[in-house]
Amino acid sequence: MMRRLSSLAILFALGGCASQAQPDVLEKIVFLGRHGIRSPTLSPQEMQHRTGHTWQAWSVAPGEMTQHGAAALAALAAMLQAVQRNYSASALFQGSETCQTMEQETVVWADTADHRTRQTGDVWAKEIAPGCAIKAHWATTGVDPVFNALGSQAGQIDRGVLEQEFAAGHEDIVRTGLS
């Protein structure tokens, strides 16, 4: 834990030493989000079997995005449009009022894992610049390393390091009396 804090402190200190000859310029905005609001991934019957409680039926199939979920994503996209307007004086969005520029500069990348995540990408593409022909994209393979590094074998877990980090974190909790 202390190692991470000191690394951050070093980065902040180095950042303060950077040359101030040119003003900072916003180059990109990256937004990572999850799929829209979805129904439970199990049927009401399966949930009743597992819990003993009666569950209501949903308007969509198990695990699918609801109309409310799509509307919530559209509202979030509208909020990002407000952020875009706020930064329109920066080099990032100058001239981005035209659909042609938005279509060239905007990338919507969705996880290929299932229908609802691709549907989320479609909602973003439609709502981030209404009236423009922005399209969502996703990997053509079954597992996208952007969203699932372990499933695509692009990443690995070092069990020894994980256990050391967990033990160090547990010691910090015990030492501070938060347990």
Backbone as CSV, one residue per row, in Angstrom:
resi,resn,N_x,N_y,N_z,CA_x,CA_y,CA_z,C_x,C_y,C_z
1,MET,0.832,-1.189,0.000,0.000,0.000,0.000,0.875,1.252,0.000
2,MET,1.887,1.251,0.872,2.773,2.405,0.954,3.544,2.577,-0.345
3,ARG,3.930,1.449,-0.971,4.651,1.506,-2.235,3.807,2.221,-3.287
4,ARG,2.513,1.923,-3.347,1.634,2.572,-4.316,1.523,4.066,-4.049
5,LEU,1.385,4.444,-2.782,1.274,5.863,-2.443,2.535,6.612,-2.807
6,SER,3.706,6.028,-2.540,4.941,6.726,-2.871,5.108,6.821,-4.377
7,SER,4.645,5.825,-5.142,4.706,5.906,-6.598,3.851,7.057,-7.100
8,LEU,2.670,7.210,-6.512,1.802,8.317,-6.903,2.441,9.654,-6.559
9,ALA,3.049,9.735,-5.394,3.690,10.980,-4.989,4.817,11.345,-5.951
10,ILE,5.565,10.348,-6.406,6.648,10.606,-7.358,6.073,11.097,-8.676
11,LEU,5.007,10.482,-9.144,4.398,10.935,-10.391,3.904,12.371,-10.281
12,PHE,3.277,12.709,-9.149,2.810,14.075,-8.970,3.980,15.048,-8.909
13,ALA,5.054,14.661,-8.249,6.224,15.533,-8.163,6.837,15.742,-9.538
14,LEU,6.959,14.660,-10.325,7.515,14.796,-11.667,6.607,15.635,-12.551
15,GLY,5.310,15.463,-12.388,4.363,16.261,-13.164,4.523,17.736,-12.886
16,GLY,4.838,18.084,-11.648,5.028,19.486,-11.288,6.289,20.073,-11.893
17,CYS,7.239,19.212,-12.294,8.495,19.688,-12.876,8.412,19.830,-14.385
18,ALA,7.325,19.394,-14.992,7.212,19.442,-16.445,7.268,20.881,-16.944
19,SER,7.763,21.018,-18.154,7.884,22.338,-18.760,6.505,22.966,-18.940
20,GLN,6.378,24.213,-18.614,5.120,24.929,-18.750,5.142,25.857,-19.968
21,ALA,6.053,25.582,-20.928,6.185,26.438,-22.101,4.907,26.449,-22.930
22,GLN,4.248,25.287,-23.040,3.013,25.206,-23.806,1.869,24.862,-22.862
23,PRO,0.713,25.464,-23.074,-0.421,25.142,-22.198,-0.900,23.713,-22.442
24,ASP,-1.496,23.126,-21.419,-2.060,21.789,-21.547,-3.173,21.800,-22.580
25,VAL,-3.288,20.718,-23.339,-4.304,20.587,-24.368,-5.019,19.264,-24.161
26,LEU,-6.330,19.315,-24.077,-7.121,18.099,-23.974,-7.114,17.427,-25.333
27,GLU,-6.636,16.185,-25.380,-6.535,15.477,-26.646,-7.651,14.462,-26.846
28,LYS,-8.048,13.781,-25.799,-9.047,12.723,-25.914,-9.849,12.634,-24.633
29,ILE,-11.041,12.130,-24.782,-11.846,11.747,-23.631,-12.168,10.275,-23.824
30,VAL,-11.868,9.464,-22.827,-12.161,8.041,-22.881,-13.187,7.748,-21.794
31,PHE,-14.272,7.136,-22.192,-15.304,6.759,-21.239,-15.428,5.242,-21.261
32,LEU,-15.304,4.630,-20.116,-15.520,3.195,-19.980,-16.761,2.998,-19.126
33,GLY,-17.670,2.204,-19.593,-18.888,1.985,-18.831,-19.390,0.570,-19.024
34,ARG,-20.332,0.211,-18.195,-20.946,-1.101,-18.322,-22.194,-0.988,-19.170
35,HIS,-22.770,-2.135,-19.454,-23.991,-2.176,-20.243,-25.112,-1.432,-19.527
36,GLY,-26.172,-1.150,-20.248,-27.327,-0.499,-19.654,-28.048,-1.412,-18.687
37,ILE,-29.021,-0.878,-18.000,-29.774,-1.628,-17.003,-30.410,-2.840,-17.677
38,ARG,-30.241,-3.984,-17.064,-30.719,-5.230,-17.646,-31.608,-5.973,-16.673
39,SER,-32.308,-6.921,-17.218,-33.099,-7.813,-16.371,-32.156,-8.806,-15.697
40,PRO,-32.620,-9.498,-14.650,-31.777,-10.526,-14.029,-31.367,-11.573,-15.069
41,THR,-30.203,-12.146,-14.886,-29.716,-13.125,-15.865,-30.404,-14.478,-15.749
42,LEU,-31.145,-14.687,-14.682,-31.900,-15.928,-14.505,-33.390,-15.658,-14.675
43,SER,-34.134,-16.661,-15.095,-35.585,-16.517,-15.235,-36.227,-16.395,-13.849
44,PRO,-37.427,-15.817,-13.777,-38.125,-15.744,-12.486,-38.316,-17.125,-11.853
45,GLN,-38.534,-18.127,-12.687,-38.729,-19.482,-12.167,-37.430,-20.006,-11.530
46,GLU,-36.300,-19.776,-12.199,-35.018,-20.245,-11.656,-34.682,-19.487,-10.371
47,MET,-34.971,-18.176,-10.337,-34.702,-17.415,-9.109,-35.587,-17.903,-7.970
48,GLN,-36.859,-18.236,-8.265,-37.745,-18.761,-7.231,-37.227,-20.108,-6.732
49,HIS,-36.770,-20.928,-7.658,-36.224,-22.233,-7.273,-35.017,-22.061,-6.349
50,ARG,-34.169,-21.096,-6.630,-32.946,-20.897,-5.849,-33.186,-20.187,-4.516
51,THR,-34.210,-19.304,-4.474,-34.390,-18.473,-3.277,-35.636,-18.793,-2.472
52,GLY,-36.611,-19.445,-3.107,-37.871,-19.716,-2.420,-38.829,-18.534,-2.457
53,HIS,-38.447,-17.442,-3.108,-39.307,-16.264,-3.236,-39.870,-16.172,-4.651
54,THR,-41.052,-15.583,-4.770,-41.648,-15.362,-6.080,-41.078,-14.076,-6.675
55,TRP,-40.664,-14.154,-7.932,-40.066,-13.006,-8.615,-40.953,-12.600,-9.780
56,GLN,-41.063,-11.308,-9.993,-41.898,-10.813,-11.085,-41.238,-11.079,-12.436
57,ALA,-42.054,-11.166,-13.460,-41.551,-11.319,-14.822,-41.077,-9.950,-15.322
58,TRP,-40.074,-9.948,-16.166,-39.546,-8.718,-16.749,-40.064,-8.581,-18.173
59,SER,-39.973,-7.384,-18.707,-40.472,-7.114,-20.057,-39.512,-7.603,-21.139
60,VAL,-38.327,-8.047,-20.738,-37.330,-8.547,-21.684,-36.807,-9.891,-21.195
61,ALA,-36.130,-10.598,-22.065,-35.574,-11.914,-21.718,-34.491,-11.767,-20.645
62,PRO,-34.193,-12.841,-19.913,-33.155,-12.763,-18.889,-31.833,-12.228,-19.434
63,GLY,-31.285,-11.248,-18.714,-29.999,-10.669,-19.074,-30.025,-9.618,-20.165
64,GLU,-31.193,-9.303,-20.705,-31.278,-8.321,-21.785,-31.503,-6.911,-21.237
65,MET,-31.064,-5.916,-22.000,-31.227,-4.530,-21.595,-32.710,-4.144,-21.654
66,THR,-33.150,-3.394,-20.661,-34.527,-2.923,-20.621,-34.649,-1.596,-21.368
67,GLN,-35.873,-1.181,-21.649,-36.086,0.145,-22.257,-35.573,1.229,-21.316
68,HIS,-35.764,1.021,-20.025,-35.261,1.962,-19.027,-33.736,2.040,-19.098
69,GLY,-33.087,0.895,-19.308,-31.628,0.864,-19.434,-31.151,1.641,-20.649
70,ALA,-31.843,1.475,-21.771,-31.482,2.225,-22.982,-31.705,3.724,-22.772
71,ALA,-32.788,4.083,-22.082,-33.058,5.506,-21.807,-31.994,6.085,-20.873
72,ALA,-31.543,5.296,-19.892,-30.496,5.766,-18.981,-29.189,5.998,-19.738
73,LEU,-28.853,5.101,-20.671,-27.656,5.301,-21.494,-27.777,6.550,-22.354
74,ALA,-28.963,6.775,-22.915,-29.178,7.969,-23.734,-28.998,9.226,-22.893
75,ALA,-29.474,9.218,-21.658,-29.296,10.373,-20.767,-27.826,10.591,-20.445
76,LEU,-27.084,9.503,-20.256,-25.650,9.624,-20.000,-24.935,10.172,-21.231
77,ALA,-25.346,9.740,-22.412,-24.764,10.276,-23.644,-25.052,11.769,-23.763
78,ALA,-26.249,12.190,-23.377,-26.586,13.617,-23.402,-25.691,14.397,-22.452
79,MET,-25.379,13.796,-21.298,-24.474,14.443,-20.356,-23.092,14.588,-20.977
80,LEU,-22.640,13.554,-21.697,-21.344,13.644,-22.356,-21.353,14.686,-23.470
81,GLN,-22.502,14.872,-24.108,-22.611,15.947,-25.101,-22.410,17.301,-24.428
82,ALA,-22.918,17.446,-23.216,-22.718,18.695,-22.469,-21.237,18.875,-22.145
83,VAL,-20.552,17.783,-21.800,-19.107,17.858,-21.569,-18.412,18.286,-22.858
84,GLN,-18.840,17.715,-23.968,-18.260,18.080,-25.262,-18.438,19.576,-25.532
85,ARG,-19.629,20.091,-25.288,-19.861,21.532,-25.502,-18.965,22.360,-24.589
86,ASN,-18.765,21.894,-23.369,-17.919,22.606,-22.423,-16.476,22.684,-22.919
87,TYR,-16.019,21.608,-23.561,-14.648,21.565,-24.054,-14.531,21.989,-25.522
88,SER,-15.591,22.501,-26.112,-15.561,22.805,-27.542,-14.519,23.856,-27.903
89,ALA,-14.070,24.647,-26.943,-13.033,25.629,-27.226,-11.654,24.977,-27.311
90,SER,-11.535,23.734,-26.859,-10.235,23.057,-26.892,-9.993,22.479,-28.282
91,ALA,-8.763,22.101,-28.546,-8.402,21.533,-29.839,-9.127,20.220,-30.101
92,LEU,-9.513,19.515,-29.055,-10.149,18.223,-29.230,-11.440,18.319,-30.026
93,PHE,-12.264,19.287,-29.725,-13.583,19.328,-30.339,-13.782,20.491,-31.304
94,GLN,-12.760,21.223,-31.624,-12.960,22.324,-32.554,-13.446,21.772,-33.886
95,GLY,-14.515,22.321,-34.359,-15.076,21.893,-35.621,-15.874,20.602,-35.541
96,SER,-16.052,20.053,-34.378,-16.753,18.779,-34.252,-18.262,18.919,-34.319
97,GLU,-18.738,20.110,-34.656,-20.179,20.296,-34.733,-20.756,19.588,-35.957
98,THR,-19.928,19.268,-36.955,-20.438,18.618,-38.152,-20.426,17.109,-37.968
99,CYS,-21.399,16.444,-38.574,-21.466,14.982,-38.478,-20.235,14.343,-39.102
100,GLN,-19.741,14.902,-40.204,-18.582,14.313,-40.856,-17.392,14.251,-39.897
101,THR,-17.153,15.333,-39.174,-16.044,15.356,-38.225,-16.308,14.385,-37.083
102,MET,-17.530,14.381,-36.549,-17.861,13.464,-35.459,-17.683,12.016,-35.893
103,GLU,-18.104,11.696,-37.123,-17.991,10.325,-37.615,-16.535,9.908,-37.763
104,GLN,-15.663,10.850,-38.088,-14.241,10.548,-38.245,-13.523,10.471,-36.904
105,GLU,-13.954,11.246,-35.917,-13.224,11.369,-34.665,-13.785,10.539,-33.515
106,THR,-14.981,10.028,-33.651,-15.633,9.329,-32.548,-15.563,7.827,-32.754
107,VAL,-15.120,7.130,-31.733,-15.052,5.673,-31.782,-15.874,5.130,-30.618
108,VAL,-16.812,4.273,-30.930,-17.579,3.564,-29.913,-17.193,2.100,-30.051
109,TRP,-16.573,1.553,-28.999,-16.112,0.162,-29.011,-16.825,-0.581,-27.894
110,ALA,-17.554,-1.609,-28.249,-18.330,-2.385,-27.280,-17.733,-3.775,-27.120
111,ASP,-18.001,-4.382,-25.983,-17.568,-5.751,-25.749,-18.402,-6.672,-26.638
112,THR,-17.775,-7.661,-27.188,-18.465,-8.601,-28.058,-19.115,-9.749,-27.295
113,ALA,-19.006,-9.724,-25.974,-19.401,-10.867,-25.140,-20.843,-11.310,-25.323
114,ASP,-21.762,-10.377,-25.444,-23.165,-10.765,-25.546,-23.974,-9.651,-26.207
115,HIS,-25.227,-9.965,-26.457,-26.108,-9.037,-27.163,-26.241,-7.700,-26.452
116,ARG,-26.405,-7.710,-25.130,-26.674,-6.447,-24.425,-25.476,-5.505,-24.459
117,THR,-24.250,-6.039,-24.465,-23.099,-5.143,-24.515,-22.943,-4.548,-25.912
118,ARG,-23.254,-5.324,-26.944,-23.251,-4.763,-28.305,-24.393,-3.764,-28.460
119,GLN,-25.538,-4.054,-27.859,-26.673,-3.136,-27.892,-26.314,-1.828,-27.181
120,THR,-25.573,-1.922,-26.085,-25.114,-0.730,-25.380,-24.259,0.119,-26.310
121,GLY,-23.351,-0.514,-27.049,-22.541,0.220,-28.023,-23.399,0.900,-29.069
122,ASP,-24.425,0.213,-29.540,-25.335,0.810,-30.529,-26.059,2.035,-29.966
123,VAL,-26.514,1.941,-28.703,-27.189,3.091,-28.082,-26.217,4.264,-27.981
124,TRP,-24.978,4.005,-27.534,-23.973,5.072,-27.434,-23.740,5.713,-28.793
125,ALA,-23.544,4.878,-29.826,-23.252,5.409,-31.154,-24.394,6.291,-31.659
126,LYS,-25.606,5.885,-31.385,-26.769,6.660,-31.843,-26.923,7.956,-31.054
127,GLU,-26.682,7.905,-29.752,-26.997,9.033,-28.878,-25.852,10.027,-28.664
128,ILE,-24.610,9.627,-28.909,-23.493,10.528,-28.638,-23.500,11.707,-29.611
129,ALA,-24.016,11.503,-30.803,-24.144,12.581,-31.789,-25.414,12.339,-32.594
130,PRO,-26.571,12.715,-32.025,-27.844,12.438,-32.693,-27.862,12.978,-34.123
131,GLY,-28.361,12.162,-35.032,-28.461,12.567,-36.422,-27.218,12.230,-37.240
132,CYS,-26.131,11.854,-36.590,-24.910,11.476,-37.305,-24.879,9.956,-37.477
133,ALA,-24.053,9.501,-38.395,-24.002,8.078,-38.715,-22.847,7.379,-38.005
134,ILE,-22.717,7.597,-36.703,-21.670,6.928,-35.939,-22.120,5.495,-35.686
135,LYS,-21.213,4.561,-35.877,-21.518,3.143,-35.697,-20.686,2.567,-34.554
136,ALA,-21.279,1.655,-33.835,-20.544,0.932,-32.796,-19.758,-0.195,-33.454
137,HIS,-18.625,-0.496,-32.864,-17.782,-1.584,-33.346,-17.466,-2.512,-32.186
138,TRP,-17.086,-3.735,-32.495,-16.661,-4.691,-31.487,-15.773,-5.721,-32.163
139,ALA,-15.073,-6.484,-31.348,-14.145,-7.486,-31.865,-14.907,-8.560,-32.631
140,THR,-14.250,-9.106,-33.629,-14.865,-10.191,-34.391,-14.589,-11.546,-33.757
141,THR,-13.701,-11.557,-32.769,-13.407,-12.793,-32.049,-14.387,-12.947,-30.896
142,GLY,-14.437,-14.134,-30.320,-15.362,-14.396,-29.221,-15.027,-13.662,-27.942
143,VAL,-13.744,-13.408,-27.692,-13.318,-12.747,-26.466,-12.447,-11.550,-26.846
144,ASP,-12.829,-10.372,-26.390,-12.103,-9.143,-26.702,-11.094,-8.860,-25.592
145,PRO,-9.798,-8.776,-25.907,-8.803,-8.525,-24.862,-8.950,-7.162,-24.192
146,VAL,-9.634,-6.216,-24.825,-9.864,-4.921,-24.193,-10.737,-5.096,-22.953
147,PHE,-11.717,-5.987,-23.026,-12.664,-6.177,-21.938,-12.397,-7.423,-21.104
148,ASN,-11.652,-8.379,-21.642,-11.437,-9.631,-20.937,-10.028,-10.140,-21.218
149,ALA,-9.052,-9.523,-20.587,-7.660,-9.895,-20.815,-7.387,-11.332,-20.397
150,LEU,-8.010,-11.779,-19.321,-7.768,-13.147,-18.862,-8.392,-14.170,-19.805
151,GLY,-9.600,-13.912,-20.257,-10.271,-14.836,-21.164,-9.618,-14.924,-22.524
152,SER,-8.945,-13.859,-22.941,-8.289,-13.855,-24.247,-6.828,-14.273,-24.151
153,GLN,-6.388,-14.612,-22.954,-4.995,-14.984,-22.688,-4.035,-13.814,-22.897
154,ALA,-4.543,-12.576,-22.949,-3.687,-11.395,-23.086,-3.098,-10.995,-21.738
155,GLY,-3.640,-11.514,-20.670,-3.147,-11.205,-19.334,-3.128,-12.454,-18.480
156,GLN,-2.358,-12.410,-17.416,-2.278,-13.534,-16.508,-2.292,-13.030,-15.073
157,ILE,-2.752,-13.865,-14.174,-2.720,-13.548,-12.753,-1.524,-14.272,-12.146
158,ASP,-0.672,-13.522,-11.476,0.441,-14.111,-10.739,-0.080,-14.368,-9.327
159,ARG,-0.406,-15.602,-9.038,-1.033,-15.956,-7.759,-0.185,-15.518,-6.561
160,GLY,1.141,-15.671,-6.653,2.029,-15.280,-5.556,1.937,-13.787,-5.267
161,VAL,1.970,-12.965,-6.318,1.868,-11.507,-6.142,0.493,-11.145,-5.584
162,LEU,-0.543,-11.782,-6.101,-1.900,-11.520,-5.620,-2.019,-11.832,-4.133
163,GLU,-1.485,-12.959,-3.698,-1.550,-13.335,-2.283,-0.739,-12.378,-1.418
164,GLN,0.426,-11.924,-1.903,1.236,-10.956,-1.154,0.486,-9.631,-1.004
165,GLU,-0.126,-9.162,-2.080,-0.882,-7.905,-2.023,-2.062,-8.026,-1.068
166,PHE,-2.740,-9.154,-1.110,-3.869,-9.374,-0.215,-3.400,-9.379,1.235
167,ALA,-2.309,-10.084,1.499,-1.776,-10.165,2.868,-1.350,-8.786,3.357
168,ALA,-0.696,-8.006,2.492,-0.268,-6.654,2.873,-1.477,-5.770,3.170
169,GLY,-2.508,-5.884,2.359,-3.725,-5.106,2.600,-4.411,-5.505,3.879
170,HIS,-4.425,-6.811,4.167,-5.035,-7.307,5.401,-4.260,-6.797,6.618
171,GLU,-2.935,-6.780,6.522,-2.116,-6.264,7.630,-2.408,-4.783,7.892
172,ASP,-2.589,-4.006,6.814,-2.933,-2.581,6.974,-4.257,-2.412,7.697
173,ILE,-5.225,-3.246,7.388,-6.558,-3.172,8.005,-6.451,-3.514,9.497
174,VAL,-5.730,-4.574,9.810,-5.577,-4.993,11.202,-4.822,-3.926,11.981
175,ARG,-3.754,-3.383,11.392,-2.932,-2.378,12.081,-3.739,-1.089,12.370
176,THR,-4.616,-0.713,11.460,-5.384,0.520,11.667,-6.646,0.294,12.497
177,GLY,-6.953,-0.974,12.787,-8.119,-1.253,13.620,-9.423,-1.192,12.861
178,LEU,-9.373,-1.303,11.528,-10.611,-1.256,10.741,-11.293,-2.601,10.594
179,SER,-10.667,-3.663,11.120,-11.269,-4.991,10.947,-12.362,-5.230,11.955
